[in-house]
């Protein structure tokens, strides 16, 4: 009987050992890779810079930098939700740095439990000063939730699910009936959104979609379009200066603002 060549045996073993898991990986990730390529192609067609965020360990995390139809600079990020809530597994955030300002407007799901700030009314000015020493941004957000005026849109299902808060400003409502219905309708095409959060802070105007799964290109187009519609209704922000709390300094360094 002829003896088998050891090199042939090793090659066969390597092919079986490595080929099977690699083949399964490429088969199981085919849809995900196709979706990411569609996002990359769509971003390039719009002149946006697309980057995968490999350092996060999440193969679907990415960042896009570009300008929308208004000409404003925007940053689009997708990341994992980190298991915070089993009903949503990813977030898609659109931020417009040029619309930064003191927190004076927000759209929050009522399920967060901040309805009209009722649960926060017991926080005293002294306690708010202590919060400000740690984070000026947190203190400003607390004031908005405590003192902000809730402006119903006239769409009952939206008003039951969300509150639209504004503080110390006189303007047209940020969310009108058309936008309220658009937020409830979602992107369509089988995609779903668990909830939307919208706010202004010293780092920009932000629209965040909480998603059951990583976003596809249709969802990205929907959220970006919604964010730009909201920007068109947003007045210029008031910027007395960047927040000076310990946590704020850390956030600005992480975001590259320092």
C-alpha positions in Angstrom: 0.0 0.0 0.0 1.3 3.4 -1.0 2.0 5.7 1.9 0.2 9.1 1.9 2.3 12.1 1.6 2.4 13.9 4.9 2.1 17.3 3.2 -1.0 16.1 1.4 -2.5 15.0 4.7 -1.8 18.3 6.3 -3.3 20.2 3.4 -6.5 18.2 3.5 -6.8 18.6 7.3 -6.2 22.4 7.0 -8.8 22.6 4.3 -11.4 20.8 6.4 -10.5 22.6 9.6 -10.4 26.1 8.1 -12.6 25.8 5.1 -15.8 24.7 6.8 -16.0 27.5 9.4 -14.9 30.1 6.9 -17.5 28.9 4.4 -20.2 29.0 7.1 -19.1 32.5 8.1 -19.3 33.9 4.6 -22.7 32.1 4.1 -24.2 33.4 7.3 -22.9 36.9 6.9 -23.9 37.3 3.2 -26.9 39.5 3.9 -25.1 41.6 6.4 -22.2 42.2 4.1 -24.5 43.0 1.2 -26.4 45.6 3.4 -23.1 47.2 4.4 -22.0 47.4 0.8 -25.3 49.1 -0.2 -24.8 51.6 2.6 -21.2 52.3 1.4 -22.3 52.8 -2.2 -25.2 55.0 -1.2 -22.9 57.2 1.0 -20.4 57.5 -1.8 -23.1 58.5 -4.3 -24.1 61.4 -2.0 -20.5 62.5 -1.5 -20.4 61.3 2.2 -17.3 59.8 3.8 -18.0 56.2 5.0 -15.9 54.5 7.6 -16.4 51.2 9.4 -15.7 51.4 13.2 -13.7 48.2 13.5 -12.4 49.2 17.0 -15.8 48.8 18.5 -15.8 45.0 17.7 -19.2 45.5 16.0 -19.0 44.6 12.2 -22.1 46.8 11.5 -20.9 49.9 13.4 -20.0 52.8 11.0 -19.7 56.5 10.8 -20.5 58.8 7.8 -19.5 62.4 7.5 -21.1 64.7 4.9 -23.6 67.5 4.1 -27.3 67.2 3.7 -29.5 69.0 1.3 -29.4 72.2 3.5 -25.6 72.3 3.2 -25.2 71.7 7.0 -22.4 69.4 8.1 -23.7 66.2 9.6 -22.3 63.1 11.3 -24.2 59.8 11.0 -23.3 57.0 13.4 -24.6 53.4 13.9 -23.7 51.3 16.8 -24.9 48.5 19.0 -27.3 49.2 21.8 -25.2 47.0 24.2 -28.2 45.0 25.4 -29.7 47.9 27.3 -33.2 46.9 26.2 -34.1 43.7 24.4 -36.6 45.6 22.3 -33.9 47.5 20.4 -30.4 46.3 19.5 -28.9 49.2 17.6 -29.0 53.0 17.3 -28.7 55.3 14.3 -27.7 58.9 15.2 -27.6 62.0 13.0 -25.9 65.0 14.5 -25.6 68.5 13.1 -22.7 70.3 15.0 -23.5 73.7 13.5 -26.9 73.7 15.2 -25.4 73.4 18.7 -26.8 75.3 21.6 -28.2 75.2 25.1 -30.7 72.3 25.5 -33.9 74.1 24.7 -35.9 71.5 22.8 -36.4 67.7 22.9 -38.7 65.0 21.7 -38.8 62.2 24.2 -40.8 58.9 24.4 -43.2 59.1 27.3 -42.3 55.5 28.3 -39.0 57.0 29.6 -41.0 58.3 32.5 -40.2 62.0 32.2 -43.7 63.3 31.4 -43.7 67.0 32.0 -40.9 66.6 34.5 -43.3 65.5 37.2 -40.9 62.9 38.7 -38.1 65.5 38.8 -39.9 68.4 40.4 -38.5 67.5 43.8 -34.9 68.3 42.8 -33.9 71.6 44.5 -31.8 74.4 43.0 -29.0 73.4 45.3 -29.0 69.9 44.0 -29.0 71.2 40.5 -25.9 73.3 41.3 -24.2 70.1 42.4 -25.2 68.3 39.2 -23.8 71.3 37.2 -20.4 70.9 38.9 -20.3 67.4 37.6 -21.9 68.1 34.2 -23.3 71.4 33.0 -25.0 69.5 30.1 -26.8 67.2 32.6 -28.0 70.3 34.6 -29.3 72.0 31.4 -31.1 68.9 30.3 -32.6 68.5 33.8 -33.9 72.1 33.6 -35.5 71.4 30.1 -37.3 68.3 31.5 -38.4 70.1 34.6 -39.5 73.4 33.1 -40.0 72.7 29.4 -43.4 73.3 27.8 -45.0 70.2 26.2 -46.5 71.1 22.8 -49.0 68.6 21.5 -48.9 68.1 17.7 -52.6 67.3 17.3 -51.9 63.7 16.2 -53.4 61.7 19.2 -51.3 58.5 18.7 -48.1 60.6 18.5 -49.0 62.8 21.5 -49.7 59.6 23.5 -46.3 58.2 22.7 -44.1 61.3 22.7 -43.7 64.7 24.4 -42.3 67.7 22.5 -40.6 70.0 25.0 -39.3 73.5 24.4 -37.8 76.0 26.9 -37.6 79.7 26.9 -38.2 80.2 23.2 -41.0 81.4 21.0 -41.1 79.5 17.7 -43.2 77.3 15.6 -43.6 73.8 17.1 -40.6 71.6 16.2 -42.9 68.7 15.3 -46.1 69.5 13.2 -48.8 67.0 12.2 -46.9 65.9 9.0 -43.7 65.2 10.9 -45.6 63.4 13.7 -47.3 61.1 11.2 -43.9 60.5 9.5 -42.2 59.5 12.7 -45.0 57.1 13.5 -45.0 55.6 10.0 -41.3 54.8 10.0 -39.2 54.0 7.0 -41.4 51.3 5.6 -40.0 48.4 3.4 -40.3 46.0 6.4 -37.9 48.1 8.5 -39.1 49.2 12.0 -38.1 51.8 14.6 -38.6 51.1 18.3 -38.4 54.8 19.3 -37.1 58.2 18.3 -35.2 60.7 20.5 -34.5 64.2 19.4 -32.7 67.0 21.2 -30.3 69.9 21.0 -27.1 70.1 23.2 -23.8 72.1 23.1 -22.4 69.5 20.7 -25.2 69.8 18.1 -28.7 69.0 17.1 -29.3 65.3 17.3 -31.8 62.8 16.0 -31.5 59.2 17.3 -33.4 56.2 16.1 -33.5 53.1 18.3 -33.8 50.1 16.1 -34.6 46.4 16.5 -31.7 45.5 14.1 -28.8 47.3 12.4 -30.0 49.9 9.9 -30.2 49.3 6.1 -29.8 52.1 3.5 -33.6 52.8 3.4 -33.7 53.4 7.2 -30.7 55.7 7.0 -32.3 57.7 4.2 -35.5 58.0 6.3 -33.8 59.1 9.5 -31.5 61.6 7.7 -34.5 63.0 5.7 -36.5 63.4 9.0 -33.5 65.0 10.7 -33.2 67.6 7.8 -36.9 68.3 7.9 -36.6 69.0 11.7 -33.5 71.2 11.1 -35.6 73.4 8.7 -37.9 74.2 11.7 -35.2 74.7 14.3 -34.1 78.3 15.2 -30.5 79.1 15.9 -29.2 77.9 19.2 -27.9 80.0 22.1 -24.3 79.2 22.9 -23.0 81.1 26.1 -20.1 78.7 26.1 -19.2 75.0 26.3 -20.3 73.1 29.4 -17.6 73.1 32.1 -18.4 70.1 34.2 -15.9 67.3 34.8 -17.9 64.8 32.7 -18.4 67.4 29.9 -14.6 67.9 29.6 -14.2 64.2 29.2 -17.0 64.0 26.6 -15.5 66.8 24.5 -12.1 65.0 24.5 -13.7 61.8 23.4 -15.6 63.6 20.6 -12.5 65.4 19.5 -13.7 68.9 20.5 -10.7 69.5 22.8 
